[in-house]
Amino acid sequence: MVLLVLTAVSLVLVSGAGARQTRNANTGYIHFYVHMNAYDHWGDYQGCTDLHGGMATWQSSWGRCRGAMEEGSFLQHRFAHSSAVSWTWDGSNLSVEGPGFQLHGHKPHNWYTFTITSATIDGVHYLSAVHAGVSAGHPGGPLYVTLTSKRFFKPGDSRGREGQVLDLNGYLARR
């Protein structure tokens, strides 16, 4: 009887250790996702502006978009719908900010990825923890970026304005 109980306890401990190892292998990475808009009524009808106040597109070397959060989540943080957000870029440097979060890092000219060098969400510091050969959007890789241009017209504006929709999706690691 004692041998049976000891065998059962050892099997539970071994299986529990295996489960902890699997869980620990993934604990360094936390899924991050946001969908933000900077066009039309999502913001201040300015869309995205360049250094001189003109329209900025994703091809501009410098720009700033001011808009609103549509959806997003990170751990228990829910990014409030319609809360003010902005993203600013200067060459390859990119900053994204909103209530309770700031992301800073680098993007290539085509905006395909965003490598986080410094992030603060709810007062806790994170980064991308990028490893060679890991694809964007996967644990250990940069955030995957989907950037869509939107042209919109406000009343009395026949030229229209250029705006953007920015999605960031991937994993962050706690510093």
Backbone torsions as a table, in degrees:
resi	resn	phi	psi	omega
1	MET	NA	-46.9	179.3
2	VAL	-61.2	-41.7	178.8
3	LEU	-62.3	-39.2	178.7
4	LEU	-64.3	-44.0	179.1
5	VAL	-65.0	-44.3	179.2
6	LEU	-62.9	-39.7	177.8
7	THR	-63.9	-44.9	179.7
8	ALA	-62.7	-44.2	179.3
9	VAL	-63.6	-41.7	-179.8
10	SER	-66.5	-36.3	176.7
11	LEU	-65.4	-40.5	177.7
12	VAL	-63.8	-43.6	179.6
13	LEU	-64.7	-42.1	180.0
14	VAL	-65.6	-44.8	-179.8
15	SER	-67.3	-36.4	176.7
16	GLY	-65.1	-38.6	178.5
17	ALA	-64.2	-40.1	178.1
18	GLY	-64.0	-41.2	178.9
19	ALA	-64.5	-40.4	179.1
20	ARG	-65.0	-38.6	179.6
21	GLN	-62.1	-44.6	179.5
22	THR	-61.6	-45.2	-179.5
23	ARG	-66.2	-42.1	-179.9
24	ASN	-65.1	-30.2	179.6
25	ALA	-63.6	-25.3	-177.2
26	ASN	-106.9	-4.1	-173.3
27	THR	-69.4	-17.5	-180.0
28	GLY	-74.4	-14.0	-175.7
29	TYR	-120.7	134.5	-178.2
30	ILE	-126.4	129.8	-177.3
31	HIS	-65.5	137.8	-179.2
32	PHE	-131.5	133.8	177.9
33	TYR	-150.2	133.3	171.3
34	VAL	-142.5	149.5	175.0
35	HIS	-130.0	115.3	-174.7
36	MET	-125.1	146.0	-179.4
37	ASN	-120.7	140.2	174.3
38	ALA	-138.6	70.4	176.6
39	TYR	-159.1	157.6	175.6
40	ASP	49.7	-129.4	-177.2
41	HIS	-76.9	-7.7	176.3
42	TRP	-80.9	79.5	-178.4
43	GLY	129.5	-140.2	-174.6
44	ASP	-116.9	26.8	-177.8
45	TYR	61.1	13.1	176.5
46	GLN	-91.2	-18.5	-177.8
47	GLY	65.9	-130.5	-179.7
48	CYS	-117.3	130.0	-175.8
49	THR	-115.5	152.8	176.3
50	ASP	-93.7	-174.7	-176.5
51	LEU	-57.0	-28.2	-176.1
52	HIS	-103.4	9.8	178.7
53	GLY	89.1	-1.4	176.5
54	GLY	-81.0	-176.8	-179.8
55	MET	-73.1	135.2	174.7
56	ALA	-108.9	138.4	173.4
57	THR	-115.5	174.7	180.0
58	TRP	-61.4	-21.9	-179.8
59	GLN	-81.9	-13.2	-180.0
60	SER	-65.2	142.9	179.4
61	SER	-73.8	-21.4	177.1
62	TRP	-140.1	142.7	176.0
63	GLY	-170.7	165.6	176.5
64	ARG	-142.6	130.9	175.4
65	CYS	-114.3	133.2	175.1
66	ARG	-119.2	128.2	-176.2
67	GLY	-157.2	-144.7	-175.9
68	ALA	-141.7	147.6	176.8
69	MET	-72.7	134.5	172.6
70	GLU	-99.2	-45.8	177.3
71	GLU	-160.7	162.5	176.7
72	GLY	165.9	159.7	179.5
73	SER	-155.0	152.1	175.8
74	PHE	-159.7	115.7	-173.2
75	LEU	51.1	-127.2	179.1
76	GLN	-89.2	-4.3	-178.7
77	HIS	-77.6	122.3	173.1
78	ARG	-108.6	120.9	-179.4
79	PHE	-74.2	121.0	-172.3
80	ALA	-64.0	127.9	176.9
81	HIS	-56.4	134.4	178.0
82	SER	71.6	7.2	175.5
83	SER	-72.7	149.4	-176.1
84	ALA	-68.0	135.0	176.2
85	VAL	-136.7	161.5	174.1
86	SER	-151.0	154.0	170.2
87	TRP	-137.9	136.8	-175.9
88	THR	-128.5	136.6	176.9
89	TRP	-131.7	148.4	176.7
90	ASP	-140.1	98.7	-173.5
91	GLY	64.9	-120.4	-179.1
92	SER	-92.2	-6.1	179.4
93	ASN	-82.9	133.5	-178.7
94	LEU	-134.3	134.7	175.0
95	SER	-127.5	135.2	177.9
96	VAL	-126.6	128.9	-175.5
97	GLU	-138.4	149.1	176.0
98	GLY	-166.0	-177.7	-179.2
99	PRO	-60.6	119.4	176.8
100	GLY	83.4	3.1	178.9
101	PHE	-151.8	149.6	173.8
102	GLN	-143.5	130.8	177.4
103	LEU	-124.0	132.6	178.3
104	HIS	-133.3	142.0	179.2
105	GLY	175.1	-150.0	-174.0
106	HIS	-129.7	146.4	176.7
107	LYS	-132.7	151.2	172.9
108	PRO	-78.7	171.1	-178.8
109	HIS	-58.6	-33.4	-177.5
110	ASN	-83.7	-0.4	175.8
111	TRP	65.3	18.8	-175.2
112	TYR	-70.8	-31.8	-177.7
113	THR	-134.4	164.2	176.8
114	PHE	-140.9	108.7	178.7
115	THR	-91.5	113.3	-177.1
116	ILE	-79.8	121.5	174.9
117	THR	-99.2	-22.5	179.7
118	SER	-155.6	124.5	177.6
119	ALA	-138.8	141.3	173.8
120	THR	-129.4	121.3	177.6
121	ILE	-130.3	121.0	-176.3
122	ASP	52.4	38.1	175.9
123	GLY	80.7	1.2	179.6
124	VAL	-106.2	141.4	-176.2
125	HIS	-94.6	137.6	-178.8
126	TYR	-137.6	170.2	171.9
127	LEU	-154.7	174.5	-177.4
128	SER	-75.5	-27.4	-176.9
129	ALA	52.4	56.4	-175.0
130	VAL	-76.5	132.6	176.3
131	HIS	-117.3	141.8	-178.8
132	ALA	-55.0	136.4	175.3
133	GLY	84.0	-1.5	179.5
134	VAL	-93.6	128.2	-177.0
135	SER	-69.7	154.5	176.3
136	ALA	-60.0	140.1	178.3
137	GLY	88.2	-3.7	-179.8
138	HIS	-109.3	155.9	177.0
139	PRO	-55.4	127.0	-178.2
140	GLY	92.2	-0.1	178.2
141	GLY	-115.7	173.0	176.5
142	PRO	-70.0	167.4	174.7
143	LEU	-68.3	145.1	174.5
144	TYR	-85.9	135.2	-176.9
145	VAL	-114.6	132.2	167.9
146	THR	-118.0	115.4	-179.8
147	LEU	-119.5	122.7	-178.2
148	THR	-121.3	131.6	176.4
149	SER	-83.1	143.6	177.7
150	LYS	-133.2	125.0	174.3
151	ARG	-98.9	132.5	-179.1
152	PHE	-139.0	161.2	-177.9
153	PHE	-126.2	126.2	174.0
154	LYS	-96.3	161.3	-177.6
155	PRO	-52.8	131.1	178.3
156	GLY	81.1	5.0	-178.3
157	ASP	-112.4	100.7	-177.4
158	SER	-81.5	-19.9	179.3
159	ARG	-76.8	-35.7	-175.4
160	GLY	83.9	168.6	179.5
161	ARG	-126.9	155.8	176.8
162	GLU	-99.1	128.6	176.2
163	GLY	-128.4	-179.6	-177.7
164	GLN	-144.1	157.9	169.2
165	VAL	-120.1	128.2	-177.2
166	LEU	-122.0	121.9	173.3
167	ASP	-111.9	134.6	173.5
168	LEU	-123.2	129.5	-176.5
169	ASN	-144.6	130.2	178.8
170	GLY	163.4	-147.7	-174.8
171	TYR	-132.5	141.4	174.8
172	LEU	-115.7	154.0	176.5
173	ALA	-117.1	142.3	178.0
174	ARG	-71.0	138.7	178.5
175	ARG	-72.3	NA	NA
